[in-house]
């Protein structure tokens, strides 16, 4: 863990920041709420942005602009992390369906479902199933790594729909 640097402020700097905090915290929370945050999320983000502003206070030229920039970036970063968590949860569900596909005792049905996939998706899925990573599949197939990821995602989605036809409605409604 990096060593903490002690920041020293003059009384005037602390008084200026205290006045800024008192006058700008509520408007900052309002901005974040209007930007799509819940009240609790907005208050947490505003507090974090004010803390960053305090640590940079001596060099901050425009406190309102600085704190809003920090707050909006923090809010967007929080949403990206949440979106990644949601995506990871969906991948886990898709992987569970893939395991169900693997456990399918009707080999002819499994082969039939695989044949319904486009060639690129079928090959990417088969290689991934055999333990190859995205980079290795890209090297083997001569495709870009992002294309491999896309093919795998689409293959999983199609196999999921084949295994569970009701999943189409669940995906459309964004429900579990």
N, C-alpha and C positions, 0 to 999 in steps of 0.2 A: 504494500500500500504506500502511495507517495506521501512524503512528509507534508504536513499542513503548513502553509505559509501564514504567518500572523500578519493580519492587515490592521494597521493603526489609522484611526481617523481623528481629525480635530473635532472639537465640540461643534463647530460651525457645520462641518460636513455631516455629522450625525443629526444635527437639528434640521438641516436641509433635507436629508433623506427621510427623517421621521415625518416632516411636513409633506413631502412628496408621497410617501406611503399612505398617510392618512387621507390625502386628497385624491389619490389615483387608484387605490385598491378596488373600491366599489365600481368605478367606471371600467376598469380592466376586467373584472368579473363579468360585467354586463356585455362587454365586447366578446368575450369568450363564449358566453351563452348564446349570443346572436350568431356566433360562428358555428354553433352546433353542439357545444359541450353541455353536459348536465350541470346543474348548479354545483354539486359537490366536486365534479371534475374541474369546473372553471375555478373554483376557489383553490383547489390543490395546485393547479397550473399557475394561477396568479401568484400564489405564495412562493412557488419555486422560481418564477420569473423575478419576483421582487428580491429574492435571496441572491440570484445571479446579479441583479442590478446593484445590490448593496456591495457585493464583492468587487464590482467594477466601478463603483461610484466616483472615485476621484477622476477617472478618465472619461466618464460618460458626458458627452456634449449635449445630447437631447434625451433626457430621461424618459419622456413619454414614448418617443419612437423606439428607444432601446428596449424598454420593458415590453412593449407590444410585439416587437420583433421576436424577442426571446419567448414570450408567452405563446405566440402563434406557432413558432417552430416546435416548441415543447408539446403543444396540443397535437400537431400533425404527427410528430414522432410517436406520441402515445397511441394515436389511431393506427399508425402503421404496425406497431407492435401488436395491438389488439387484432388487426386484420391477419397478421402472420399467425397468431395463436388460433384464430378461427380456421384459417387455411390448413394449419397442421392438424386440427381436429377433423377436418373433412378428409385429409389424406389418411388419417388413422382409420376412419370409417371405411374409406375405399379399400385400404389394405385389408381390413377385416373381411370385406366382401371378396377380395382376391383370394384370401385364405379359404373362404367358403367355396370359391370356384375351384381351388386346388383340391379341396376335400370332396368335390363332386365325384361320386362313384361312377357316374355315367360318362365314361371316357368319350364315347361317340358324341354325346351332347357337348362336352367341353371342346372337342375338336371342331364341331360344327360352329360353335360360338366364336372360336378363334378365327375360323375361316371367314366369318362375316366382317372381321376387321379389315381395314385397308392394309396393304402390304407393309407400309412403313410402320404403322401402329403395331401390327402383329409381330414384326421382327423386333422392334424396340421392347415390346412387352415380353417376348420370349427371352431375349437377352437379359433384361432386368430380372426376370424370374429366375434365370440361371445364376444370378449373383453379380452381374456386371453393373458398374456405376454409370452415371450419365456420360462422363468423359470417355470411358472405355467404349460405350455404345456408339458415341459420336465418332470415335476413331475407327471402329469396326465398319460402321455403315457409311462413313464419309459425310455425315450430316453435321450441322452446327449443333453444339450442346443444347442451346435453347430449343431447337427443333426436336431434339430427342426428348427433352422434358415435356414439350407440348404433345408429342405423339404418345408418350406414356400417360399423360393426364387424360387425353381423349380416349385412349384404349381402356383405361380404368373406368371412365364414365360410361362408355358404351357397354362394357362387361357388367357394370353395376346395374345399368338399365335392363340388360338381358336377364340378369339373375333376379332382380326385383323390379318388375314393371311399375310398381307404385312409387319408386324412387323419383320418377320424372315429376310427379305431382309435388313431392317433398322438396325437390330442388327448385321448382317454379315458385313455391310458396316460401322458400328460404327457411323451411322448418326442418327439425330433426327427423 
